[in-house]
Amino acid sequence: MMTNCLALMGNMSWLGWLMPLTVLSLLGLGIAALIKYLFTSTRTSTGARS
């Protein structure tokens, strides 16, 4: 399966290599943003309320 995927990516020139890298980096950024949101929202809600 890996050889088929690499062969398909090779046939698509630079776009075949750019698209998976872009999807993986966007997924990583989304996970990092979610983790940051979850950890920072719990700490700020414990402050004094006016």
C-alpha positions, 0 to 999 in steps of 0.5 A, a space after each residue: 500500500 505504501 508503494 502505491 501511495 508513493 507512486 501516486 504522489 510521484 505522478 502528481 508532481 509537487 502537488 502530490 507532496 504538498 497536499 499531505 504535508 499541508 493536511 498533516 500540518 493543519 491537523 497538528 495546528 488544530 490539535 495544538 489549538 484545542 489543547 491550548 484552549 482546554 488548558 487555558 480556559 480552565 485556569 482563567 475561569 477560576 479568577 475573581 468574578 465581579 
